[in-house]
């Protein structure tokens, strides 16, 4: 029984690492699916062999393991092919009406059509209902449904299962009676901020205030458990990656002059500064002007081996020692340089709240959003960082670590 549970856990983890549970994991059709499935099974085999070596009592006969892997691959492939078919059927999606045609409502339309393929498989945005004194509609005219009937009648007419409210409740101007009748009929009513938080895993900054973060559920599991988790994962990873770090140190030393370990001041928990450790991936004179500069695409300051390290996050491995020292956590908002933090604090009112937790080697923003090198990117990532601060749990940390493995394996988002 225990062996079966471990096998299942390893396979689920390896499939997560292979990107099979991500929206981009469906790209490439059947061929892309088989490629990712092969990678996931290969990872699973390596992990199982390591477990057999470390814990002989868990040993599974090679024939049993082979048959289990073949059956798993066959069932998973069949299930995914069936899922691809069913996800294409409109009747499998939840019908949603959006109350409002403002810029906030337009964010849903943008997300629905451009940002998330998987979202379009889960929900069907029927249309947008104009409400209030709107001088200008931010949604295309053909997507607007006239409010010719009350909300309940429209919801039943279009078989809507949910109404997303994208109108600000100013001076009680929302149609509360109509919304309550919808609730009583089993139609879910959701405020747009909660909708984005649920579907995207990010907070809308124009709807967040300090009290919302204060009264959130994100700290119920306790930071002591998080610290114990950090130490355990750091020690395990240190043992597993020590040979890789030694090889990386040697190659950095052979490639050019300068120190092997690059140190830099970053802003930590409660805005306290600390020294971060990384393998040097740029030339020694990368910031000869004395000013902090973001890395960019095809940045000429990055060395040849540095580009490889950055792609697969090898340059971040020395930060394991930052975690053991207590400067950082394994998972948390990425630490920024003091000059950037000072600038962002002045520009983004909620930015300082991302420092309520220890910074991390990886984070929710890092696995959900590509590398950013502009203020707009910083603003987008802040929405994910605040979601993490609001909803922190050890289970979210584990999920982020698994998604980080995907990022490392596929080399996504690095510069």
ZATOR-348173 format. One record per residue (C-alpha): x negated, y negated, z negated; residue in three letters. Coordinates in Angstrom, 2 decimals, padded with zeros to 5 digits. Last residue first. Layout:
# ZATOR-348173
<u:X v:Y w:Z kemar:ala>
...
# end
This chain:
# ZATOR-348173
<u:-017.38 v:-036.28 w:018.94 kemar:unk>
<u:-015.14 v:-033.47 w:017.74 kemar:unk>
<u:-011.39 v:-033.09 w:018.27 kemar:unk>
<u:-011.17 v:-029.42 w:019.17 kemar:unk>
<u:-014.10 v:-027.00 w:019.24 kemar:unk>
<u:-011.82 v:-023.97 w:019.72 kemar:unk>
<u:-013.29 v:-021.90 w:016.90 kemar:unk>
<u:-013.93 v:-024.90 w:014.63 kemar:unk>
<u:-010.45 v:-026.35 w:015.11 kemar:unk>
<u:-008.84 v:-022.96 w:014.56 kemar:unk>
<u:-010.86 v:-022.49 w:011.35 kemar:unk>
<u:-009.56 v:-025.90 w:010.28 kemar:unk>
<u:-006.00 v:-024.62 w:010.72 kemar:unk>
<u:-006.76 v:-021.90 w:008.19 kemar:unk>
<u:-008.24 v:-024.44 w:005.78 kemar:unk>
<u:-005.19 v:-026.68 w:006.23 kemar:unk>
<u:-002.86 v:-023.76 w:005.44 kemar:unk>
<u:-004.82 v:-022.95 w:002.28 kemar:unk>
<u:-004.67 v:-026.59 w:001.16 kemar:unk>
<u:-000.91 v:-026.70 w:001.80 kemar:unk>
<u:-000.57 v:-023.63 w:-000.42 kemar:unk>
<u:-002.61 v:-025.30 w:-003.15 kemar:unk>
<u:-000.12 v:-028.16 w:-003.10 kemar:unk>
<u:-000.24 v:-031.80 w:-002.02 kemar:unk>
<u:003.02 v:-033.30 w:-000.74 kemar:unk>
<u:002.65 v:-037.05 w:-001.34 kemar:unk>
<u:-001.13 v:-037.24 w:-000.96 kemar:unk>
<u:-000.94 v:-034.97 w:002.10 kemar:unk>
<u:001.78 v:-037.08 w:003.70 kemar:unk>
<u:-000.33 v:-040.13 w:002.87 kemar:unk>
<u:-003.25 v:-038.66 w:004.82 kemar:unk>
<u:-001.00 v:-037.80 w:007.77 kemar:unk>
<u:000.35 v:-041.36 w:008.06 kemar:unk>
<u:-003.18 v:-042.71 w:007.55 kemar:unk>
<u:-004.26 v:-040.74 w:010.62 kemar:unk>
<u:-002.01 v:-042.85 w:012.85 kemar:unk>
<u:-003.27 v:-046.11 w:011.32 kemar:unk>
<u:-006.88 v:-045.00 w:011.70 kemar:unk>
<u:-006.24 v:-044.10 w:015.34 kemar:unk>
<u:-004.80 v:-047.58 w:015.88 kemar:unk>
<u:-007.86 v:-049.08 w:014.19 kemar:unk>
<u:-010.13 v:-047.27 w:016.63 kemar:unk>
<u:-012.48 v:-044.29 w:016.78 kemar:unk>
<u:-010.19 v:-041.37 w:016.01 kemar:unk>
<u:-010.95 v:-037.66 w:016.33 kemar:unk>
<u:-007.78 v:-035.79 w:017.22 kemar:unk>
<u:-004.73 v:-035.60 w:014.92 kemar:unk>
<u:-003.13 v:-032.69 w:013.07 kemar:unk>
<u:-006.18 v:-030.76 w:011.81 kemar:unk>
<u:-008.17 v:-033.85 w:010.80 kemar:unk>
<u:-005.15 v:-035.68 w:009.37 kemar:unk>
<u:-004.37 v:-032.75 w:007.05 kemar:unk>
<u:-007.93 v:-032.70 w:005.78 kemar:unk>
<u:-011.40 v:-031.26 w:006.09 kemar:unk>
<u:-014.57 v:-031.85 w:004.11 kemar:unk>
<u:-012.33 v:-033.64 w:001.64 kemar:unk>
<u:-011.99 v:-036.92 w:-000.22 kemar:unk>
<u:-010.88 v:-036.71 w:-003.86 kemar:unk>
<u:-007.31 v:-037.83 w:-004.40 kemar:unk>
<u:-005.94 v:-041.30 w:-005.17 kemar:unk>
<u:-008.18 v:-042.61 w:-002.38 kemar:unk>
<u:-005.43 v:-042.25 w:000.24 kemar:unk>
<u:-003.53 v:-044.83 w:-001.82 kemar:unk>
<u:-005.95 v:-047.59 w:-000.78 kemar:unk>
<u:-004.57 v:-047.56 w:002.77 kemar:unk>
<u:-001.05 v:-048.55 w:001.78 kemar:unk>
<u:-001.37 v:-052.26 w:002.67 kemar:unk>
<u:-003.16 v:-051.66 w:006.03 kemar:unk>
<u:-005.25 v:-054.64 w:007.19 kemar:unk>
<u:-007.09 v:-055.69 w:004.03 kemar:unk>
<u:-007.59 v:-052.13 w:002.85 kemar:unk>
<u:-008.72 v:-051.20 w:006.38 kemar:unk>
<u:-011.55 v:-053.77 w:006.42 kemar:unk>
<u:-012.83 v:-052.89 w:002.95 kemar:unk>
<u:-012.61 v:-049.19 w:003.80 kemar:unk>
<u:-014.57 v:-049.67 w:007.04 kemar:unk>
<u:-017.38 v:-051.51 w:005.26 kemar:unk>
<u:-017.44 v:-048.94 w:002.45 kemar:unk>
<u:-017.83 v:-045.94 w:004.80 kemar:unk>
<u:-014.97 v:-043.49 w:005.05 kemar:unk>
<u:-014.20 v:-040.28 w:003.18 kemar:unk>
<u:-011.92 v:-037.77 w:004.97 kemar:unk>
<u:-008.56 v:-037.37 w:003.24 kemar:unk>
<u:-008.45 v:-034.11 w:001.26 kemar:unk>
<u:-009.38 v:-030.44 w:001.44 kemar:unk>
<u:-012.64 v:-028.94 w:000.21 kemar:unk>
<u:-012.79 v:-031.53 w:-002.54 kemar:unk>
<u:-015.47 v:-034.16 w:-002.85 kemar:unk>
<u:-017.83 v:-035.78 w:-005.34 kemar:unk>
<u:-017.45 v:-032.83 w:-007.75 kemar:unk>
<u:-021.04 v:-031.63 w:-007.50 kemar:unk>
<u:-019.86 v:-028.33 w:-005.99 kemar:unk>
<u:-017.86 v:-030.25 w:-003.37 kemar:unk>
<u:-020.81 v:-032.46 w:-002.46 kemar:unk>
<u:-022.94 v:-029.28 w:-002.19 kemar:unk>
<u:-020.43 v:-027.88 w:000.33 kemar:unk>
<u:-021.03 v:-031.18 w:002.14 kemar:unk>
<u:-024.16 v:-029.54 w:003.58 kemar:unk>
<u:-021.80 v:-027.74 w:006.04 kemar:unk>
<u:-020.60 v:-030.89 w:007.84 kemar:unk>
<u:-023.20 v:-030.72 w:010.64 kemar:unk>
<u:-021.85 v:-027.27 w:011.57 kemar:unk>
<u:-018.51 v:-028.85 w:012.52 kemar:unk>
<u:-018.22 v:-026.75 w:015.72 kemar:unk>
<u:-018.33 v:-029.69 w:018.13 kemar:unk>
<u:-020.51 v:-031.72 w:015.79 kemar:unk>
<u:-023.19 v:-029.03 w:015.64 kemar:unk>
<u:-023.23 v:-028.61 w:019.41 kemar:unk>
<u:-023.52 v:-032.36 w:019.97 kemar:unk>
<u:-026.29 v:-032.55 w:017.35 kemar:unk>
<u:-028.23 v:-029.91 w:019.25 kemar:unk>
<u:-028.47 v:-032.28 w:022.19 kemar:unk>
<u:-028.88 v:-035.42 w:020.05 kemar:unk>
<u:-026.06 v:-037.92 w:019.54 kemar:unk>
<u:-026.96 v:-041.59 w:020.11 kemar:unk>
<u:-025.78 v:-041.40 w:023.73 kemar:unk>
<u:-022.14 v:-041.07 w:022.61 kemar:unk>
<u:-020.35 v:-038.97 w:025.22 kemar:unk>
<u:-016.98 v:-039.97 w:023.70 kemar:unk>
<u:-017.50 v:-042.39 w:020.82 kemar:unk>
<u:-018.97 v:-042.31 w:017.32 kemar:unk>
<u:-017.86 v:-045.24 w:015.19 kemar:unk>
<u:-020.41 v:-047.92 w:014.30 kemar:unk>
<u:-021.46 v:-049.19 w:010.86 kemar:unk>
<u:-023.73 v:-052.23 w:011.15 kemar:unk>
<u:-027.48 v:-052.35 w:010.53 kemar:unk>
<u:-028.27 v:-053.16 w:014.15 kemar:unk>
<u:-030.52 v:-050.08 w:014.28 kemar:unk>
<u:-027.52 v:-047.85 w:013.75 kemar:unk>
<u:-028.52 v:-044.73 w:015.72 kemar:unk>
<u:-032.23 v:-045.45 w:015.16 kemar:unk>
<u:-032.99 v:-041.96 w:013.76 kemar:unk>
<u:-031.17 v:-040.32 w:016.64 kemar:unk>
<u:-027.91 v:-038.57 w:015.83 kemar:unk>
<u:-026.90 v:-035.13 w:014.54 kemar:unk>
<u:-028.64 v:-035.18 w:011.16 kemar:unk>
<u:-027.18 v:-032.40 w:009.03 kemar:unk>
<u:-024.77 v:-033.98 w:006.60 kemar:unk>
<u:-024.74 v:-035.03 w:002.94 kemar:unk>
<u:-022.47 v:-037.67 w:001.38 kemar:unk>
<u:-023.60 v:-040.11 w:-001.30 kemar:unk>
<u:-020.89 v:-041.51 w:-003.57 kemar:unk>
<u:-018.88 v:-044.72 w:-003.97 kemar:unk>
<u:-015.89 v:-044.96 w:-006.34 kemar:unk>
<u:-012.70 v:-046.08 w:-004.57 kemar:unk>
<u:-010.41 v:-044.17 w:-006.99 kemar:unk>
<u:-011.71 v:-040.95 w:-005.39 kemar:unk>
<u:-014.56 v:-041.43 w:-002.93 kemar:unk>
<u:-015.94 v:-044.16 w:-000.67 kemar:unk>
<u:-018.97 v:-043.14 w:001.39 kemar:unk>
<u:-022.69 v:-043.90 w:001.24 kemar:unk>
<u:-024.79 v:-041.97 w:003.74 kemar:unk>
<u:-027.32 v:-039.18 w:003.66 kemar:unk>
<u:-028.68 v:-037.30 w:006.68 kemar:unk>
<u:-030.37 v:-033.99 w:005.96 kemar:unk>
<u:-033.07 v:-032.92 w:008.40 kemar:unk>
<u:-034.97 v:-036.18 w:008.00 kemar:unk>
<u:-036.43 v:-037.89 w:011.00 kemar:unk>
<u:-038.39 v:-036.88 w:014.02 kemar:unk>
<u:-037.06 v:-034.67 w:016.75 kemar:unk>
<u:-035.58 v:-031.43 w:018.00 kemar:unk>
<u:-037.69 v:-029.03 w:015.95 kemar:unk>
<u:-036.44 v:-030.31 w:012.58 kemar:unk>
<u:-032.81 v:-030.16 w:013.72 kemar:unk>
<u:-033.40 v:-026.62 w:015.01 kemar:unk>
<u:-034.87 v:-025.49 w:011.67 kemar:unk>
<u:-032.08 v:-027.07 w:009.63 kemar:unk>
<u:-029.47 v:-025.41 w:011.87 kemar:unk>
<u:-031.12 v:-022.00 w:011.41 kemar:unk>
<u:-031.18 v:-022.46 w:007.62 kemar:unk>
<u:-027.55 v:-023.63 w:007.66 kemar:unk>
<u:-026.49 v:-020.57 w:009.65 kemar:unk>
<u:-028.25 v:-018.24 w:007.19 kemar:unk>
<u:-026.53 v:-020.05 w:004.27 kemar:unk>
<u:-023.09 v:-019.85 w:005.88 kemar:unk>
<u:-021.62 v:-016.80 w:004.15 kemar:unk>
<u:-023.18 v:-017.43 w:000.72 kemar:unk>
<u:-022.26 v:-021.12 w:000.74 kemar:unk>
<u:-018.77 v:-020.29 w:002.00 kemar:unk>
<u:-018.09 v:-018.01 w:-000.96 kemar:unk>
<u:-019.51 v:-020.52 w:-003.45 kemar:unk>
<u:-017.55 v:-023.39 w:-001.90 kemar:unk>
<u:-014.29 v:-021.40 w:-001.78 kemar:unk>
<u:-014.51 v:-020.58 w:-005.51 kemar:unk>
<u:-015.57 v:-024.09 w:-006.55 kemar:unk>
<u:-012.81 v:-025.76 w:-004.52 kemar:unk>
<u:-010.12 v:-023.37 w:-005.82 kemar:unk>
<u:-011.14 v:-024.12 w:-009.41 kemar:unk>
<u:-010.90 v:-027.84 w:-008.62 kemar:unk>
<u:-007.48 v:-027.43 w:-007.00 kemar:unk>
<u:-006.23 v:-025.44 w:-010.00 kemar:unk>
<u:-007.35 v:-028.30 w:-012.26 kemar:unk>
<u:-005.62 v:-030.78 w:-009.92 kemar:unk>
<u:-002.20 v:-029.56 w:-010.92 kemar:unk>
<u:000.51 v:-027.62 w:-009.11 kemar:unk>
<u:003.10 v:-030.37 w:-009.60 kemar:unk>
<u:000.98 v:-033.01 w:-007.91 kemar:unk>
<u:002.75 v:-033.44 w:-004.55 kemar:unk>
<u:006.35 v:-033.62 w:-005.70 kemar:unk>
<u:006.75 v:-037.34 w:-005.00 kemar:unk>
<u:007.82 v:-039.97 w:-007.54 kemar:unk>
<u:004.64 v:-042.06 w:-007.24 kemar:unk>
<u:004.45 v:-041.73 w:-003.45 kemar:unk>
<u:007.97 v:-043.08 w:-003.05 kemar:unk>
<u:007.19 v:-045.76 w:-005.65 kemar:unk>
<u:004.27 v:-047.04 w:-003.56 kemar:unk>
<u:006.38 v:-047.70 w:-000.49 kemar:unk>
<u:006.96 v:-045.84 w:002.74 kemar:unk>
<u:009.40 v:-046.69 w:005.54 kemar:unk>
<u:007.19 v:-048.77 w:007.87 kemar:unk>
<u:004.36 v:-046.31 w:007.25 kemar:unk>
<u:006.25 v:-043.37 w:008.75 kemar:unk>
<u:004.87 v:-040.40 w:006.85 kemar:unk>
<u:003.40 v:-037.40 w:008.66 kemar:unk>
<u:004.11 v:-033.66 w:008.84 kemar:unk>
<u:005.68 v:-033.90 w:012.28 kemar:unk>
<u:009.11 v:-032.28 w:011.96 kemar:unk>
<u:009.81 v:-032.58 w:008.24 kemar:unk>
<u:008.06 v:-035.90 w:007.60 kemar:unk>
<u:009.52 v:-037.32 w:010.80 kemar:unk>
<u:013.06 v:-036.34 w:009.78 kemar:unk>
<u:012.54 v:-037.60 w:006.21 kemar:unk>
<u:011.55 v:-040.99 w:007.63 kemar:unk>
<u:014.55 v:-040.95 w:009.99 kemar:unk>
<u:017.10 v:-040.43 w:007.23 kemar:unk>
<u:018.90 v:-037.11 w:007.61 kemar:unk>
<u:022.60 v:-036.24 w:007.70 kemar:unk>
<u:023.36 v:-032.52 w:008.10 kemar:unk>
<u:026.73 v:-031.61 w:009.57 kemar:unk>
<u:028.57 v:-029.19 w:007.27 kemar:unk>
<u:032.01 v:-030.77 w:007.56 kemar:unk>
<u:031.59 v:-032.50 w:004.19 kemar:unk>
<u:028.35 v:-034.03 w:005.44 kemar:unk>
<u:030.10 v:-035.43 w:008.52 kemar:unk>
<u:032.79 v:-036.93 w:006.31 kemar:unk>
<u:030.05 v:-038.53 w:004.21 kemar:unk>
<u:028.52 v:-040.08 w:007.34 kemar:unk>
<u:031.88 v:-041.57 w:008.33 kemar:unk>
<u:032.39 v:-043.05 w:004.87 kemar:unk>
<u:028.83 v:-044.41 w:004.77 kemar:unk>
<u:029.02 v:-046.30 w:008.07 kemar:unk>
<u:025.77 v:-048.18 w:007.29 kemar:unk>
<u:025.98 v:-051.95 w:006.69 kemar:unk>
<u:025.39 v:-051.75 w:002.94 kemar:unk>
<u:023.49 v:-055.03 w:002.73 kemar:unk>
<u:020.71 v:-053.67 w:004.99 kemar:unk>
<u:020.63 v:-049.91 w:005.38 kemar:unk>
<u:018.03 v:-049.69 w:008.15 kemar:unk>
<u:019.25 v:-047.75 w:011.17 kemar:unk>
<u:017.52 v:-044.60 w:012.45 kemar:unk>
<u:019.94 v:-042.18 w:010.77 kemar:unk>
<u:019.40 v:-038.67 w:012.14 kemar:unk>
<u:022.66 v:-036.75 w:012.55 kemar:unk>
<u:022.47 v:-032.96 w:012.43 kemar:unk>
<u:024.30 v:-029.90 w:013.73 kemar:unk>
<u:025.72 v:-031.65 w:016.79 kemar:unk>
<u:028.34 v:-029.74 w:018.78 kemar:unk>
<u:028.67 v:-032.66 w:021.25 kemar:unk>
<u:032.39 v:-033.18 w:020.61 kemar:unk>
<u:032.04 v:-032.21 w:016.95 kemar:unk>
<u:029.37 v:-034.85 w:016.40 kemar:unk>
<u:031.35 v:-037.43 w:018.36 kemar:unk>
<u:034.51 v:-036.77 w:016.32 kemar:unk>
<u:032.53 v:-036.93 w:013.07 kemar:unk>
<u:030.81 v:-040.17 w:014.04 kemar:unk>
<u:033.99 v:-042.08 w:014.89 kemar:unk>
<u:034.93 v:-042.50 w:018.53 kemar:unk>
<u:033.90 v:-044.80 w:021.40 kemar:unk>
<u:030.40 v:-045.29 w:019.99 kemar:unk>
<u:028.81 v:-045.27 w:023.46 kemar:unk>
<u:026.11 v:-042.60 w:024.01 kemar:unk>
<u:022.70 v:-044.04 w:024.92 kemar:unk>
<u:020.17 v:-041.81 w:026.74 kemar:unk>
<u:020.98 v:-043.27 w:030.17 kemar:unk>
<u:020.25 v:-046.75 w:028.83 kemar:unk>
<u:016.67 v:-045.86 w:027.87 kemar:unk>
<u:015.97 v:-046.45 w:024.17 kemar:unk>
<u:014.56 v:-049.68 w:022.74 kemar:unk>
<u:017.95 v:-051.40 w:022.94 kemar:unk>
<u:017.74 v:-055.17 w:022.60 kemar:unk>
<u:019.89 v:-057.63 w:020.70 kemar:unk>
<u:021.10 v:-054.97 w:018.29 kemar:unk>
<u:023.91 v:-056.08 w:016.01 kemar:unk>
<u:024.82 v:-052.81 w:014.36 kemar:unk>
<u:025.04 v:-049.34 w:015.84 kemar:unk>
<u:024.17 v:-047.86 w:019.22 kemar:unk>
<u:024.41 v:-044.03 w:019.21 kemar:unk>
<u:021.42 v:-042.22 w:020.70 kemar:unk>
<u:021.53 v:-038.97 w:022.66 kemar:unk>
<u:021.66 v:-035.20 w:022.61 kemar:unk>
<u:018.22 v:-034.72 w:021.07 kemar:unk>
<u:017.79 v:-030.95 w:021.39 kemar:unk>
<u:015.71 v:-029.28 w:018.70 kemar:unk>
<u:013.36 v:-026.35 w:018.27 kemar:unk>
<u:011.91 v:-025.92 w:021.78 kemar:unk>
<u:011.48 v:-029.68 w:022.22 kemar:unk>
<u:009.53 v:-029.72 w:018.94 kemar:unk>
<u:007.15 v:-027.09 w:020.32 kemar:unk>
<u:006.12 v:-029.35 w:023.16 kemar:unk>
<u:005.18 v:-032.15 w:020.74 kemar:unk>
<u:003.96 v:-035.59 w:021.76 kemar:unk>
<u:005.58 v:-036.63 w:025.03 kemar:unk>
<u:009.31 v:-036.06 w:025.28 kemar:unk>
<u:010.48 v:-035.55 w:021.70 kemar:unk>
<u:007.82 v:-037.74 w:020.12 kemar:unk>
<u:008.61 v:-040.67 w:022.38 kemar:unk>
<u:012.34 v:-040.21 w:021.88 kemar:unk>
<u:011.90 v:-040.02 w:018.11 kemar:unk>
<u:009.77 v:-043.17 w:018.11 kemar:unk>
<u:012.51 v:-044.90 w:020.13 kemar:unk>
<u:014.82 v:-044.53 w:017.13 kemar:unk>
<u:012.45 v:-046.64 w:015.03 kemar:unk>
<u:012.26 v:-049.23 w:017.84 kemar:unk>
<u:016.02 v:-049.59 w:017.59 kemar:unk>
<u:018.72 v:-047.51 w:019.30 kemar:unk>
<u:020.54 v:-046.27 w:016.20 kemar:unk>
<u:022.31 v:-043.16 w:014.95 kemar:unk>
<u:020.48 v:-040.20 w:016.48 kemar:unk>
<u:022.51 v:-037.11 w:017.40 kemar:unk>
<u:020.89 v:-033.70 w:017.07 kemar:unk>
<u:021.68 v:-030.31 w:018.65 kemar:unk>
<u:019.59 v:-027.50 w:017.16 kemar:unk>
<u:018.00 v:-025.33 w:019.85 kemar:unk>
<u:018.83 v:-021.70 w:020.66 kemar:unk>
<u:021.69 v:-022.72 w:022.95 kemar:unk>
<u:019.23 v:-024.61 w:025.14 kemar:unk>
<u:017.44 v:-021.43 w:026.20 kemar:unk>
<u:013.70 v:-021.87 w:026.84 kemar:unk>
<u:012.86 v:-020.78 w:023.30 kemar:unk>
<u:014.59 v:-017.49 w:024.04 kemar:unk>
<u:012.25 v:-016.65 w:026.92 kemar:unk>
<u:009.02 v:-017.66 w:025.18 kemar:unk>
<u:010.22 v:-015.76 w:022.10 kemar:unk>
<u:010.70 v:-012.58 w:024.15 kemar:unk>
<u:007.16 v:-012.92 w:025.51 kemar:unk>
<u:005.87 v:-013.65 w:021.99 kemar:unk>
<u:007.58 v:-010.57 w:020.53 kemar:unk>
<u:006.20 v:-008.35 w:023.26 kemar:unk>
<u:002.67 v:-009.68 w:022.72 kemar:unk>
<u:002.97 v:-009.29 w:018.93 kemar:unk>
<u:004.31 v:-005.74 w:019.21 kemar:unk>
<u:001.58 v:-004.64 w:021.63 kemar:unk>
<u:-001.25 v:-006.34 w:019.70 kemar:unk>
<u:-000.04 v:-004.90 w:016.38 kemar:unk>
<u:000.33 v:-001.42 w:017.86 kemar:unk>
<u:-003.19 v:-001.57 w:019.31 kemar:unk>
<u:-004.61 v:-002.91 w:016.03 kemar:unk>
<u:-002.86 v:-000.26 w:013.94 kemar:unk>
<u:-004.02 v:002.50 w:016.31 kemar:unk>
<u:-007.64 v:001.29 w:016.00 kemar:unk>
<u:-007.44 v:000.98 w:012.20 kemar:unk>
<u:-005.95 v:004.47 w:011.85 kemar:unk>
<u:-008.63 v:005.86 w:014.16 kemar:unk>
<u:-011.39 v:004.10 w:012.20 kemar:unk>
<u:-010.12 v:005.48 w:008.88 kemar:unk>
<u:-009.43 v:002.65 w:006.46 kemar:unk>
<u:-011.96 v:001.66 w:003.78 kemar:unk>
<u:-010.54 v:-000.49 w:000.99 kemar:unk>
<u:-012.41 v:001.46 w:-001.69 kemar:unk>
<u:-015.67 v:000.57 w:000.09 kemar:unk>
<u:-015.32 v:-003.11 w:-000.95 kemar:unk>
<u:-018.11 v:-005.25 w:000.54 kemar:unk>
<u:-018.71 v:-003.06 w:003.60 kemar:unk>
<u:-015.04 v:-002.35 w:004.22 kemar:unk>
<u:-014.26 v:-006.05 w:003.67 kemar:unk>
<u:-016.88 v:-007.06 w:006.25 kemar:unk>
<u:-015.46 v:-004.53 w:008.72 kemar:unk>
<u:-011.96 v:-005.96 w:008.12 kemar:unk>
<u:-013.21 v:-009.52 w:008.72 kemar:unk>
<u:-014.95 v:-008.57 w:011.97 kemar:unk>
<u:-011.89 v:-006.64 w:013.19 kemar:unk>
<u:-009.55 v:-009.52 w:012.38 kemar:unk>
<u:-011.76 v:-012.02 w:014.20 kemar:unk>
<u:-011.69 v:-009.78 w:017.27 kemar:unk>
<u:-007.91 v:-009.41 w:016.95 kemar:unk>
<u:-007.49 v:-013.20 w:016.86 kemar:unk>
<u:-009.79 v:-013.70 w:019.87 kemar:unk>
<u:-007.86 v:-011.10 w:021.88 kemar:unk>
<u:-004.57 v:-012.78 w:020.89 kemar:unk>
<u:-005.89 v:-016.15 w:022.01 kemar:unk>
<u:-006.78 v:-014.79 w:025.44 kemar:unk>
<u:-003.52 v:-012.82 w:025.68 kemar:unk>
<u:-001.45 v:-015.95 w:024.94 kemar:unk>
<u:-003.40 v:-018.03 w:027.45 kemar:unk>
<u:-002.78 v:-015.39 w:030.12 kemar:unk>
<u:000.94 v:-015.16 w:029.23 kemar:unk>
<u:001.51 v:-018.89 w:029.57 kemar:unk>
<u:-001.49 v:-021.22 w:029.56 kemar:unk>
<u:-000.34 v:-023.25 w:026.57 kemar:unk>
<u:001.61 v:-021.44 w:023.86 kemar:unk>
<u:-001.11 v:-021.90 w:021.24 kemar:unk>
<u:-000.84 v:-025.66 w:021.82 kemar:unk>
<u:002.34 v:-025.63 w:019.71 kemar:unk>
<u:000.47 v:-023.79 w:016.96 kemar:unk>
<u:001.21 v:-020.39 w:015.43 kemar:unk>
<u:-001.06 v:-018.47 w:017.80 kemar:unk>
<u:-003.94 v:-020.87 w:017.22 kemar:unk>
<u:-006.61 v:-018.19 w:016.89 kemar:unk>
<u:-007.19 v:-019.12 w:013.25 kemar:unk>
<u:-003.50 v:-018.53 w:012.56 kemar:unk>
<u:-003.78 v:-015.19 w:014.34 kemar:unk>
<u:-006.79 v:-014.36 w:012.16 kemar:unk>
<u:-004.89 v:-015.27 w:008.99 kemar:unk>
<u:-001.86 v:-013.19 w:009.97 kemar:unk>
<u:-004.15 v:-010.27 w:010.85 kemar:unk>
<u:-006.10 v:-010.50 w:007.58 kemar:unk>
<u:-002.92 v:-010.72 w:005.50 kemar:unk>
<u:-001.40 v:-007.71 w:007.29 kemar:unk>
<u:-004.55 v:-005.63 w:006.76 kemar:unk>
<u:-004.68 v:-006.68 w:003.10 kemar:unk>
<u:-001.02 v:-005.71 w:002.60 kemar:unk>
<u:-001.58 v:-002.37 w:004.31 kemar:unk>
<u:-004.66 v:-001.66 w:002.20 kemar:unk>
<u:-002.74 v:-002.45 w:-000.99 kemar:unk>
<u:000.00 v:000.00 w:000.00 kemar:unk>
# end
